[in-house]
Amino acid sequence: MDDNEKIHLLSQELIPVINDLDEEPKQIVLEHIEACDECENLYAEMMDVDKEIPEHAYDKEVEIKPLKKLVQFNKGLKLLLIAVRAIILFYVTYSSFQFYDLESPGVVLQNFQGGILLFYFPAAVFLLVFTFTFFNKKWLWISLTADAIIIFLFGNMLQFFF
């Protein structure tokens, strides 16, 4: 197979995507089209097909929405992360107040803070790593702030009620 046959074969393959080619290969294919009747006919047919397909005038201000199911899945994961935190917090609070005695409210606070360290803190670390991996920085900072408030300040806020 000589070079002309190779260029002919490659030109036939590249004519359908000629508008996507770089300048140099595009010029080589166009030069071959001028010299070859078969490729010229193929090129003319491709241009006719392109003219038959109507072009849509898209509004540039219209935002392309992401896939709906992906957005729903993302929202579902965020709700799951919030629900896991709430369930663990509810469990720690419930188990702290289960043996509530009016004579020793300090024990309730110690149980609560111990439960936070034992249950909530490891779960919060895991959920923060999960958030860092799958969500944007905004959600990471929101989660980190909420976890810090719960771990460091929630027990202190409960002291005001006793």
N, C-alpha and C positions, 0 to 999 in steps of 0.2 A: 504494500500500500504506500503510495507516494504522498508527499506533503499536501498536494492539492486535494486528494481524496480525503485526507485527514481533516483539513480545514473545512471541506464540504460537509463531512459527517458532523463535526463539532458545530458548524453554523446551523445545521438543521436542528440540533439539540438546543442551541442557544437562542434561536429566533423567538420562541414563545416568551422568553424572559429578557428580551433585549433591553427593555427600559430599566431593568434592575442591574445591568452590567456596569462595570467601571468604564471610563472613557476609552482606554486603549483597546480592551477586548471588543468593545462595541464598535469601534472604528474598523477593526479587522473584519468583523462579521458584516458590517455595512459594505466594505470594499468587496467582499466575496459576493454579497447579494447583487451588486452591480454587474459582476462578471458572470453570474450563474442564473440562468432562466428558471430552473427548478426552485432555487432558494428565493428568487424574486417573487415567484407565484406564492410560495409559502408565506413570505413576509407580507404580501398584499392581503392574503386571506386573514392573517393575524390582525392586521390593521382594520380590516372590515369588521371582524368580530369585536374588536375594541370599540368601534364606533357604534355598534348595535347595542352594546351594554350601556344603559343610561347611567350617567353620573349623578349621584345624589348631592344636593347642596346641604351639607351638614352645618348646623349652627355651631360656631366655635365656642360659644358660651355654654353650650349644653355639656354638662359633665357626664362622662361615661361612668355609670354606676357599677360597682363591683358585683360579682355574682351574689344573688340574693341568699342562696343557701350558705355560702361562705360567711356572709355577714351574720346570718342567724346563728351559725355555729360559733362564731367569734363572740356574739352576745351570750350565747349559752355557756361558753367557757367562763366568761367574766362573772355571770351569775353563779356558776358552780364554785368559783373561787371565793366569792362573797359568802355563799351558803356554807361552805366548809368552815370558814372563819367563824361565822355566826353559830354554827352547831357546836364547835369546840368551845367557844366562849359561853354558850348556854350550859354545856355540860360542866364546865369548870365552876360557873356560878351556882348551878343547881347542887353540885356535890359539896360546895363550900357551905351552902345554907341548909343542907340536909340535916345536919346535926346542930343547928343554930340554938344557942343557949343565950338568953338575955343577960345572964350574969358574966359571960365572957365573949364579948364581941371581937376582941383582939384575935381570938382563935379563928374566927371566921375569916378575918382579913389575911391571917397567915396561911390558912388553907387555900384561900383564893390566889394569893401570890405564888404559893407552891404549885398549885394547879396550872397557873399561867406558865411558869417555868417548865413544868413537867410535860404539859400537853400542847399548849398554844405556841410556845417558842419554837420547838422543832417543826411543827406544822407550818408556822409562818415562814421559817427559813426555806422549807421545801416549796411553798407557794410563791415565795419571792423569786426563787430560781426558775420556777415554771413561768412566772410572769415575765422575767427578764428574757427568757428564751422565746416566748410566743407572742408577746405584746410589745407595744411601743413604750418609750421612756416615760410618757405621761402616766400610764397605768402603773409602771414600776414605782414611780415617786408617790403616787396616790396610795398604793399598797404599803410601801415602806413607811409613809407617814402614819397611816392608820394602825399598822402593827406597832410602831414605836409608841403611839399614844396609848394603845391597849396595854402593852407590856409595862411601860414606865409610869403612866399616869392614871390608868383605870383603877388600880388598887388604892391609890391615894385619894381619888374622887369618892370611893366608897367609904372612906374614913369619915367624911362629912355626914353620912347618914347614921353613924353609930355614936 
